[in-house]
Amino acid sequence: MWGILSQFGMVSARGEFNRAQAALRRVTIAERDLGSFTDEQLLRESSSLRYRAKCGDALDALLPRAFALVRETAGRQLGMRHYDVQIIAGTLLARGCLAEMATGEGKTLSAALPLYLHALSGNGAHLATANDYLANRDAEWMRPIFAALGLSVGVIQSDMLPDQRRAAYACDVTYGTAKEFGFDFLRDRLLGSEHGLLNTGFHNHGEHRAAQFVQRDLNYALVDEADSILIDEARIPLIISQFESASSAKLTAVSKWAADIVGRLEQTTDFVLDPEISTFRLTPAGRELIRRFPKPSTLAGIPVSDLYHSVEQAILVHQRFRREQQYVIQDGEVVIVDEFNGRIANGRRWRNGLHQAIEAREGLAISPVSSSAAQLTTQELFLRYNCWAGMSGTLLPAAREINSVYHRPTVAVPLNRPCQRSHWPDQVFLTAAEKWTAIVEEIRTVSQQGRPVLVGTRSIEKSAHLSQLLDQAGISHQVLNALHVRSEAERIASAGQQGQVTVATNMAGRGTDIGLGPGAAELGGLHVIGTELHESPRIDRQLSGRAARQGDPGSDRMFLSLDDEILEAGFGKEQSAKLRAAAQKRKDTRGLASLFRSAQHQVEKRHAGQRRQLIQSALRRQDQLEQLGLDPFLEVEEDASIALS
């Protein structure tokens, strides 16, 4: 297919970029005669390429004409002709690279190029995006291009039945989410285990059995928002759960008892933080206290070790979990808010009793504990494909980690037009109250100039807090808190109108461009305000990148305070308290902005280490189980990670 060196990341980013530039010249030559072709002639040319691909012609040889066909067809069907930089991006993605494309540079249109090329063989090509809405939107948007060239397009949605999924995967190009692709892989795996087909490629074991699987063998995947899926969510495995038959009455009793007594325990005396696994452990004195606490008769017969565990989970909830930050309550149930994208994670559950501890604190009905029937990580999923690639606007900061884990280069794609974003100096305040006051004043000043303003927050709770302050100040605005993905995308698209103020969680509307309304560019374009640093600098960069797309003017500024969570997360509670006290004593915050970036770096470094350990452990375990003839995705070890059910 492609050279061994590029497939395993042994070719430098510069070498891949040079190859992509050379491919652009070949595409330009290959498209010279296509302008005079009729639509029927373009379709026949596409059929010829499909025949050659199925006969084994190398994709590298087919690329110039294939890309030329897609470029010409996109111009006719959508009125959008690929820019040269999009051809470069498409080449990188076809070759299995990670391509960084800035916000607004046309990733959706660029993706049509490698998807078409890899679908020519008839083995399918998948695009994995962030949510069902974007999958359906992008599929419908690109469908006219593929249809005009004789290729079918399918979409996977979370509420689909198996027959509908099977039909979507049978199409030449299939759009969906990484989560749905992973779950379908696991469900097929479970089905295969029932027939004794535990090895890779069990789809090939007879037509009758293969017809029961929804997926075909995995050929090519293109991962949109690749840093979010491959890096940020790498610590969260995809899991198919099964509920255990343990007594629900005892589970309810111990969870509620632990929630009732947790407030009577003191840190350092009764429990301590275990820095190795970022959770809390009872001290010997704490365990003694638990044994002496009065207990209702409903706890009779429950092992003391289970009591310790339930109390430790209750401590973790009490110390670290906040409603409207890590979770929300919907229809009487705890629903997780994804920490990286701010979106509601329907179907996801914390494991090892943590979910039940939160339900107990909130006074909700206690749900059954679940165990894992099958699981895999996103890394394991995409490594099963014959070839895969990824794209995002914020990949370069993670390039070293991506290369160490996935063994492939990350290449920056040049901008189609020079960036005109202006970065305003960071503002640092002693307290959060002072910071919020300054943010409201900047919103007032900039919006009164007629410029649109986008404000990013780290949580739903803080979006609501800022909204309340804006209401008190009489500033009209809209709030996007990622509770409703479809309306979120539609409303974020209108955030570039003159004078429009939009408050959103940092990742709300990701995947949707903010186009400037009439007259907004002349006034200075979109102004983006960050209200605190995220644990990952890539998410801050993604937020600021919403401004000044495609050569438009724009600006951004970050507001910080010594109360921000990032300081404690990076330096610890004691050190961050000392920094806060010293700054408040001298009443001067000048020069402190670098401390926030340093704390952020410490958190990102710690998370990167955890991700490396996760994939190394998963790969070792996978090798060991396969050597024993076992399925590594079904022989699941229980742990305390987050589950998807």
C-alpha positions in Angstrom: 0.0 0.0 0.0 2.4 2.6 1.3 6.1 2.4 2.1 7.1 0.6 5.3 9.0 3.7 6.5 6.0 6.0 6.5 3.7 3.4 7.9 5.8 3.0 11.0 6.8 6.7 11.5 10.4 6.3 10.4 10.1 9.1 7.8 10.4 12.6 9.2 7.6 15.2 9.2 9.7 17.2 6.7 10.1 14.2 4.4 6.3 13.6 4.4 5.6 17.3 3.7 8.0 17.2 0.8 6.2 14.1 -0.6 2.9 15.9 -0.2 4.1 18.9 -2.1 5.3 16.7 -4.9 1.9 15.0 -4.9 0.3 18.4 -5.3 2.2 19.0 -8.5 1.1 15.6 -9.8 -2.5 16.4 -9.0 -2.3 19.7 -10.8 -1.1 17.9 -13.9 -3.7 15.1 -13.6 -6.7 17.5 -13.4 -5.9 19.5 -16.6 -8.3 17.7 -18.8 -11.1 17.1 -16.3 -12.7 20.5 -16.7 -14.0 19.5 -20.1 -15.4 16.2 -18.9 -19.1 15.7 -18.5 -20.5 14.4 -15.2 -20.9 11.0 -16.9 -17.3 11.0 -18.0 -16.1 11.8 -14.5 -18.2 8.8 -13.2 -16.6 6.5 -15.8 -13.1 7.8 -14.8 -13.9 7.0 -11.2 -15.1 3.5 -12.2 -11.8 3.0 -14.0 -9.9 3.9 -10.8 -12.0 1.5 -8.7 -11.2 -1.3 -11.2 -7.5 -0.6 -11.0 -7.6 -0.4 -7.2 -9.4 -3.8 -6.9 -6.8 -5.3 -9.3 -4.0 -4.3 -6.9 -2.6 -1.1 -8.3 -0.7 0.9 -5.7 -2.7 3.7 -4.1 0.3 6.0 -4.5 0.0 5.6 -8.3 -3.8 6.2 -8.2 -3.6 9.3 -5.9 -3.0 12.1 -8.5 -6.0 11.2 -10.7 -8.2 10.3 -7.7 -7.6 13.6 -5.9 -8.1 15.5 -9.2 -11.5 13.8 -9.6 -12.5 14.7 -6.1 -11.3 18.3 -6.5 -13.2 18.7 -9.8 -16.4 17.0 -8.5 -16.4 19.1 -5.3 -16.3 22.3 -7.4 -19.3 21.1 -9.4 -21.4 19.6 -6.6 -20.6 22.0 -3.7 -19.1 25.0 -5.4 -16.0 24.4 -3.3 -12.7 23.6 -5.0 -10.0 22.2 -2.8 -7.2 24.7 -2.1 -3.6 23.6 -2.7 -3.0 23.3 1.1 -6.0 21.0 1.3 -4.5 18.7 -1.4 -1.3 18.6 0.7 -3.4 17.7 3.8 -5.2 15.0 1.9 -2.0 13.5 0.8 -0.6 13.4 4.3 -3.8 11.8 5.6 -3.8 9.2 2.8 -0.3 8.2 3.7 -1.2 7.6 7.4 0.2 10.8 8.9 -1.2 13.1 11.6 -2.0 16.5 10.0 -2.4 19.7 11.9 -4.9 22.0 10.1 -5.9 25.3 11.8 -9.5 26.0 12.7 -11.4 27.1 9.6 -9.0 25.6 7.1 -11.5 23.0 5.7 -10.8 19.7 7.4 -14.1 18.2 6.3 -13.5 18.9 2.6 -9.9 17.8 2.9 -11.0 14.5 4.4 -13.0 13.6 1.3 -9.7 13.1 -0.6 -8.2 10.2 1.4 -11.6 8.7 2.1 -12.3 8.4 -1.6 -8.8 7.1 -2.4 -8.9 4.3 0.3 -12.5 3.4 -0.5 -11.6 2.6 -4.2 -10.6 -0.9 -3.2 -14.1 -1.7 -2.0 -12.9 -2.5 1.5 -14.4 0.6 3.1 -13.1 3.8 4.7 -14.2 5.2 8.0 -14.2 8.8 9.3 -14.4 9.0 13.2 -15.6 12.3 14.5 -16.6 13.7 17.9 -20.4 13.1 18.0 -23.4 11.8 16.1 -24.5 15.3 15.0 -21.1 16.0 13.3 -21.0 12.5 11.8 -24.4 13.0 10.1 -23.7 16.6 9.1 -20.4 15.8 7.5 -21.7 12.7 5.7 -24.6 14.7 4.2 -22.4 17.5 3.3 -19.9 15.3 1.4 -22.4 12.8 0.1 -22.9 14.6 -3.3 -19.1 14.3 -4.1 -19.0 10.6 -3.4 -22.3 9.9 -5.1 -21.2 11.7 -8.3 -18.1 9.4 -8.3 -20.1 6.2 -7.8 -19.4 5.7 -4.1 -22.0 5.0 -1.4 -22.0 6.8 2.0 -23.2 5.4 5.3 -23.6 7.0 8.8 -23.5 5.3 12.2 -25.7 6.8 14.8 -25.9 5.7 18.5 -29.6 4.7 18.3 -29.3 2.4 15.2 -30.3 -1.2 15.2 -27.8 -3.9 14.1 -29.3 -4.2 10.6 -29.0 -0.5 10.1 -25.4 -0.5 11.3 -24.6 -3.4 9.0 -25.9 -1.5 6.0 -23.9 1.6 6.9 -20.7 -0.4 7.2 -21.4 -2.0 3.9 -21.1 1.4 2.2 -17.9 2.6 0.6 -17.5 5.5 3.1 -18.9 5.4 6.6 -19.0 8.3 9.0 -19.5 7.8 12.8 -17.9 8.4 16.2 -14.9 6.5 17.5 -17.1 5.4 20.4 -19.6 3.7 18.1 -16.9 2.2 15.9 -15.3 0.7 19.0 -18.5 -0.6 20.5 -19.5 -2.3 17.2 -16.0 -3.9 17.1 -16.5 -5.2 20.7 -20.1 -6.4 20.0 -18.8 -8.3 16.9 -16.0 -9.7 19.1 -18.5 -11.0 21.7 -20.5 -12.5 18.9 -17.4 -14.1 17.4 -16.5 -15.6 20.8 -19.9 -17.4 20.9 -18.8 -19.2 17.6 -15.3 -19.9 18.9 -13.8 -17.3 16.5 -11.4 -15.4 18.8 -8.7 -14.4 16.3 -8.5 -11.3 14.2 -10.2 -11.7 10.9 -13.1 -13.8 12.2 -15.4 -12.0 9.7 -14.0 -14.3 7.1 -15.3 -17.6 8.7 -18.2 -18.4 6.4 -20.9 -16.3 4.9 -23.6 -17.2 7.4 -21.5 -16.2 10.4 -20.0 -13.1 8.8 -23.5 -11.9 7.9 -24.2 -11.6 11.7 -21.4 -9.2 12.2 -22.1 -5.5 11.6 -18.5 -4.5 10.6 -16.3 -5.6 7.8 -12.6 -6.0 8.4 -11.1 -2.7 9.3 -9.4 -1.1 6.3 -8.9 2.7 6.7 -9.8 5.2 9.4 -9.5 8.9 9.4 -9.8 10.4 13.0 -11.2 13.9 13.2 -10.2 16.0 16.3 -7.4 13.4 16.6 -5.7 14.9 19.7 -9.0 14.8 21.6 -9.7 11.1 20.7 -6.2 9.7 20.7 -4.7 11.7 23.5 -7.2 13.3 25.8 -9.6 10.3 25.9 -6.9 7.7 25.8 -7.2 7.0 29.5 -10.9 6.1 29.1 -11.5 2.6 27.7 -14.6 1.7 25.7 -16.4 -0.9 27.8 -19.5 -3.1 27.3 -20.8 -3.7 30.8 -23.0 -6.3 32.3 -24.8 -5.8 35.6 -23.8 -7.9 38.6 -26.4 -9.8 40.6 -25.2 -8.5 44.0 -27.9 -7.5 46.5 -29.1 -4.0 45.5 -30.4 -3.5 49.1 -26.9 -3.9 50.6 -25.3 -1.8 47.9 -27.8 1.0 48.6 -27.2 0.7 52.3 -23.4 0.9 52.2 -23.3 3.7 49.6 -25.7 5.9 51.6 -24.0 5.1 54.9 -20.6 6.1 53.5 -22.1 9.3 52.1 -23.5 10.2 55.5 -20.3 9.8 57.5 -17.7 11.1 55.1 -18.1 14.7 56.4 -16.9 13.5 59.8 -13.5 12.4 58.6 -10.4 14.6 58.6 -7.7 14.6 56.0 -4.2 13.5 57.1 -5.7 12.1 60.3 -8.3 9.7 58.9 -7.3 9.6 55.2 -4.5 10.7 52.9 -4.1 11.3 49.2 -2.3 8.5 47.3 -0.3 10.5 44.6 0.5 7.4 42.6 -3.1 6.8 41.6 -4.6 10.2 42.5 -7.2 8.8 44.9 -7.6 8.7 48.7 -6.8 6.0 51.2 -7.9 5.5 54.8 -5.1 5.7 57.4 -5.0 3.1 60.2 -6.7 5.6 62.4 -9.4 6.1 59.8 -10.0 2.4 59.5 -10.3 2.2 63.3 -12.8 5.0 63.2 -14.9 3.3 60.5 -15.0 0.1 62.5 -16.3 2.1 65.6 -18.9 4.2 63.7 -22.5 3.1 64.5 -24.0 1.1 61.6 -27.6 0.3 60.6 -28.7 -3.3 60.7 -28.8 -3.3 56.8 -25.0 -3.4 56.8 -24.9 -6.7 58.7 -22.8 -9.3 56.9 -21.0 -6.8 54.7 -17.2 -7.4 54.9 -15.2 -4.6 56.5 -13.0 -4.4 53.4 -16.2 -3.4 51.4 -16.9 -0.7 54.0 -13.4 0.7 53.7 -13.8 0.8 49.9 -17.1 2.5 49.9 -15.9 5.1 52.4 -12.8 5.8 50.2 -15.0 6.3 47.2 -17.2 8.6 49.2 -14.1 10.6 50.2 -13.0 10.9 46.6 -16.5 12.2 45.6 -16.5 14.6 48.6 -13.0 16.0 47.7 -12.9 16.0 43.9 -16.4 15.8 42.4 -18.7 18.8 41.9 -22.2 18.9 40.3 -22.2 20.9 37.1 -18.5 20.3 36.7 -17.8 16.6 36.4 -21.5 15.6 36.2 -25.1 16.8 35.9 -28.4 15.4 37.1 -30.8 14.6 34.2 -34.1 12.7 34.8 -33.0 11.6 38.2 -29.7 10.1 37.0 -26.1 11.1 37.3 -24.7 11.9 33.8 -21.0 12.4 33.3 -19.7 15.6 31.7 -16.6 14.8 29.6 -13.7 16.7 31.3 -12.0 17.4 27.9 -14.8 18.5 25.7 -17.4 19.7 28.2 -20.1 17.6 26.5 -22.6 15.3 28.1 -21.3 11.7 28.0 -24.5 9.7 27.7 -24.1 6.0 28.5 -20.8 6.5 30.3 -20.5 5.4 34.0 -17.8 5.6 36.6 -16.8 2.1 37.8 -15.8 0.4 41.0 -18.6 1.9 43.1 -17.7 5.6 42.2 -20.9 6.2 40.3 -23.0 4.8 43.2 -21.1 7.1 45.6 -22.1 10.1 43.6 -25.7 8.9 43.5 -25.7 8.5 47.3 -24.4 12.0 47.8 -27.1 13.4 45.5 -29.8 11.4 47.3 -30.7 9.5 44.1 -31.7 5.8 43.6 -28.5 3.7 43.7 -27.9 1.9 40.4 -26.5 -1.7 40.1 -22.8 -2.2 40.0 -21.6 -3.3 36.6 -18.7 -5.5 35.5 -16.9 -5.5 32.1 -17.8 -8.0 29.4 -15.5 -6.5 26.8 -13.2 -3.5 26.5 -10.6 -1.8 24.4 -8.9 1.6 24.2 -9.0 4.0 21.3 -5.4 3.2 20.6 -6.1 -0.5 20.3 -9.1 0.3 18.1 -7.3 2.3 15.5 -4.2 0.1 15.5 -6.5 -2.7 14.2 -7.0 -0.8 10.9 -4.7 -1.6 8.0 -4.1 2.1 7.7 -5.3 5.1 9.7 -4.6 8.9 10.0 -5.7 11.8 12.0 -6.3 15.6 11.8 -6.9 18.4 14.2 -6.1 22.0 14.8 -4.0 21.4 17.8 -1.7 18.4 17.1 1.8 19.8 17.1 2.1 20.2 20.9 1.4 16.5 21.2 3.6 15.5 18.3 6.3 13.8 20.4 3.8 11.8 22.4 1.9 10.8 19.2 5.2 9.6 17.6 6.2 7.6 20.8 2.9 5.9 21.0 1.7 5.6 17.4 5.1 5.7 15.6 4.0 8.2 12.9 4.9 11.9 12.2 2.7 14.9 12.8 2.9 17.5 10.0 1.7 21.1 10.1 -0.3 22.1 7.0 0.4 25.7 5.9 -2.5 28.2 6.2 -4.3 29.1 3.0 -4.1 32.7 4.1 -1.8 34.3 6.8 -3.2 34.4 10.3 -4.2 37.9 11.5 -5.0 37.0 15.1 -3.8 39.5 17.8 -2.9 38.0 21.2 -3.7 40.5 24.0 -1.5 40.2 27.2 -2.7 37.8 29.9 -4.4 39.4 32.9 -3.7 37.9 36.3 -5.8 38.8 39.4 -5.5 38.0 43.1 -9.1 36.5 43.4 -11.6 34.9 41.2 -14.1 37.7 42.0 -11.8 40.3 40.7 -11.2 38.2 37.6 -14.9 37.8 36.8 -15.4 41.5 37.2 -12.7 42.3 34.7 -14.0 39.7 32.3 -17.5 41.3 32.3 -16.0 44.7 31.7 -13.9 43.5 28.7 -17.0 41.8 27.3 -19.0 45.1 27.7 -16.2 47.2 26.1 -15.6 44.9 23.1 -19.2 44.1 22.4 -20.1 47.8 22.5 -17.6 48.3 19.6 -19.8 45.9 17.6 -17.4 43.0 17.7 -18.6 39.5 18.5 -17.2 38.0 21.7 -16.8 34.3 22.5 -16.0 33.4 26.1 -14.7 29.9 27.0 -15.1 28.4 30.5 -14.0 25.1 32.0 -17.3 23.9 33.3 -21.1 24.2 33.0 -21.1 25.6 36.5 -18.8 28.5 35.5 -20.7 29.2 32.3 -23.8 29.6 34.4 -22.0 31.8 36.9 -20.7 34.2 34.2 -24.2 34.2 32.6 -25.6 35.4 35.9 -23.0 38.2 36.1 -23.8 39.3 32.5 -27.5 39.4 33.3 -26.8 41.6 36.3 -24.7 43.9 34.0 -27.5 44.0 31.4 -25.3 42.4 28.7 -27.3 40.3 26.2 -25.7 36.9 25.5 -26.3 33.3 24.7 -25.0 30.3 26.7 -23.7 27.0 25.2 -23.1 24.4 27.8 -22.8 21.3 25.5 -26.0 19.8 26.9 -27.6 19.7 23.4 -25.0 19.1 20.6 -27.2 19.9 17.6 -28.4 23.3 18.9 -24.9 24.0 20.2 -23.4 23.6 16.7 -26.1 25.7 15.1 -25.8 28.5 17.7 -22.0 28.6 17.7 -22.1 29.1 13.9 -24.0 32.4 14.6 -21.5 33.6 17.2 -19.7 35.8 14.7 -22.5 38.3 14.2 -21.9 41.9 15.2 -22.2 42.5 18.9 -23.0 38.9 19.7 -21.8 37.6 23.0 -21.5 33.8 23.4 -20.5 32.0 26.6 -19.5 28.4 26.2 -17.6 25.5 27.7 -14.1 25.5 26.2 -14.9 22.8 23.7 -18.5 23.6 22.9 -19.2 23.8 19.2 -15.8 22.2 18.3 -16.0 21.1 14.7 -18.2 24.1 13.7 -16.7 27.2 12.1 -17.6 30.6 13.4 -18.0 32.8 10.3 -18.1 36.6 10.7 -21.4 38.3 10.0 -21.7 41.4 7.8 -19.5 44.2 9.0 -17.9 42.3 11.9 -14.5 41.9 10.1 -14.2 45.7 9.6 -14.7 46.2 13.3 -11.9 43.8 14.3 -13.5 40.4 14.0 -14.2 37.9 16.8 -12.6 38.4 20.2 -12.1 35.2 22.3 -11.7 35.3 26.1 -10.3 32.4 28.1 -11.4 32.4 31.7 -8.7 30.1 33.1 -6.2 27.6 31.8 -7.3 24.0 31.0 -5.2 21.1 32.1 -4.1 20.7 28.4 -2.7 23.7 26.6 -4.0 22.2 23.4 -7.6 23.0 24.5 -6.6 26.6 25.3 -5.1 26.8 21.8 -8.3 25.3 20.3 -10.3 28.0 22.0 -8.2 30.9 20.8 -8.1 29.4 17.4 -11.8 30.1 17.0 -10.8 33.7 16.2 -9.2 34.9 13.0 -10.1 31.9 10.7 -9.2 31.9 7.0 -7.3 35.3 7.2 -10.1 37.1 9.1 -9.1 39.6 11.8 -9.5 38.6 15.4 -8.0 38.6 18.9 -7.8 36.6 22.1 -6.9 37.1 25.8 -6.6 34.8 28.8 -7.8 35.9 32.3 -6.2 34.2 35.3 -6.6 34.3 39.1 -4.7 32.8 42.0 -7.8 30.9 42.8 -7.7 28.9 39.5 -7.7 25.2 39.7 -4.7 24.7 37.6 -2.3 26.0 40.3 -3.3 23.4 42.8 -3.5 20.7 40.1 0.1 21.5 39.0 1.9 22.4 42.2 -0.3 20.8 44.9 -2.5 22.3 47.6 0.4 23.4 49.9 2.6 25.0 47.3 -0.3 26.8 45.5 -1.5 28.2 48.9 2.0 29.6 49.6 2.1 31.2 46.1 -1.3 32.7 46.7 -0.4 34.0 50.2 2.9 35.6 48.9 1.1 37.4 46.0 -1.7 38.6 48.2 0.8 40.0 50.7 2.6 42.1 48.2 -0.7 42.8 46.3 1.1 42.4 43.0 0.5 39.8 40.2 2.9 41.0 37.7 5.1 38.3 36.2 2.9 35.5 37.6 1.4 34.4 34.2 4.4 32.1 33.6 3.6 30.2 36.9 0.2 29.2 35.5 1.8 27.9 32.3 4.4 26.0 34.4 1.6 24.4 36.5 -0.2 23.5 33.3 3.0 21.9 32.0 3.3 19.8 35.2 -0.3 18.5 34.8 0.2 17.7 31.1 3.4 15.9 31.8 1.8 13.8 34.5 -1.1 12.9 32.2 1.2 12.0 29.3 3.0 9.6 31.6 -0.3 8.0 32.6 -1.2 7.6 29.0 2.1 6.0 28.1 1.7 3.5 31.0 -1.8 2.7 29.9 -1.0 1.8 26.3 2.2 0.0 27.3 0.3 -2.1 29.8 -2.5 -2.7 27.3 -0.1 -3.9 24.6 1.8 -6.2 27.0 -1.5 -7.7 28.2 -2.8 -8.0 24.6 0.4 -9.9 23.6 0.3 -12.2 26.6 -3.4 -13.1 26.1 -3.0 -13.7 22.4 -0.1 -16.0 23.1 -2.4 -18.0 25.4 -5.0 -18.2 22.7 -7.4 -15.8 24.5 -9.1 -12.7 23.2 -7.5 -9.7 24.8 -10.7 -7.6 24.4 -12.9 -10.1 26.2 -10.6 -11.3 29.0 -11.1 -8.1 31.0 -9.5 -7.2 34.3 -11.6 -5.0 36.6 -10.2 -1.6 37.6 -11.5 1.8 38.8 -11.5 3.5 35.4 -14.5 5.1 33.7 -16.7 2.7 31.8 -19.0 3.1 28.8 -22.1 1.0 28.9 
